[in-house]
Structures are given as C-alpha cells and as structure tokens.
Amino acid sequence: MLRHEFQPGRLVAGVFLTAVGVVYAGDATGAWQAPWFVAIPLVVGGLCLAGAAAAVNRAVRRRRSGRTAAGPAPGRSPRVPEGAGS
C-alpha cells in the first residue's frame, strides 16, 4: 500500500460522523433514546473542529516547507493573470 500524508481534519470529521452513526444505531436497537436533533450539534461541532485541525495542519506544513501565504512557492515565478499588462 502506498503511503499518504496524514490529514487530521479528515480524521476528526470521520470520528464525529462515526459517533453520530453510533448514537443513531444505539437508538435504533433500543439501547437508549436519542432525540432527533442530536446529530446537528455533533456534525456541526465535528466539522468546525475538523476545519480547525486542517487549518493548523496546513499552517504547520507551510511553515516547515518555508513558504509563506504572501509569496509563491520557492523556485516558481508568480502567475500573471490573463489580460494583465495589456
């Protein structure tokens, strides 16, 4: 299997969506009672945390590679938009 880069945002989103599935599976089997709206805060909170984790991961990776948000990648010329300078 080929190695891939670790993406913590996807991991966090998957954990929260799995938790929603477990809550509704427990409700369906009668193990406990879950209100219908319990998925809304779990999904929204999980997606917010996943976005934050992805943003932190991107900032760390950019800082390690030496790139800044303002400048182009090292060794590349800035891209000129079409129609510029005419």
N, C-alpha and C positions, 0 to 999 in steps of 0.2 A: 504494500500500500504506500502511495506517495505521501510524504509529509506535507502538511499545510500549516499556514500561520495560525496561531491561536487568536480567536476572536471572542473576547469576553462578553461583548454586547449580545452576541447570539446565544451564548451560554446562559446569561441571565434571563433573556427573553424566553428561552426554552424551558428553564426551570419554573418560571412563573406560569407559563401556559400549561405545563405538565401539572402544576399544583391546581389549576382550575379544573383540569380533567379529573384529577383525583377527588376533588371536592364534589363534582357532579356525579362521579362514579359511586362514591360513598352514599350520596343522596339517592341515587337510582336503586342501589341494593338495599336501602333501608337502614344502613349503619348509623346515619344521622340525618337531621333535617337541615338543609341549606336553603336560604331564601333565593329567589330567582336572580336578584340583583348582586349577589356576592361576586360574580365574575367581573363586574365593571371595575371596582377598585383594584382587584388583583391584576387584571390585564393592563389597566392604565398605569398603575404603580410599577408594574414589571417593565412596561415599555419605557417609562421615564427613567428607571434605573438602568435599563439596557442602553438607552441613548447616552446617559452619563458615562457609563462604563466604556462605550465605544468612543466617546469624545476624549476621555482620559487616555485610552489606548492609542488613539491617533496622535495625540499631543506627545506622548512618550516616544512613539516610533519616529515622529518627525524630528524631535529633539535629538534622538540618538543618531539619526542619519545626517544631521547637520543642516537640514533645510529649514527655512522659515516660511511663515504663511505669506509674507510680502514678496519674496523673491522666487525666481524659478529654480528648478532642480539644478544641482551642480552639473556643469558640462552641457547644459542646454541653453539655447538662445530663447528669449521671451517671444511668445507668439504674438504676431501683429494681426489685429482683426481685419477682416476684409473691408476694403474701402478706406482704410486709414491712410492718410497722406496723399489722397488724390483730390 
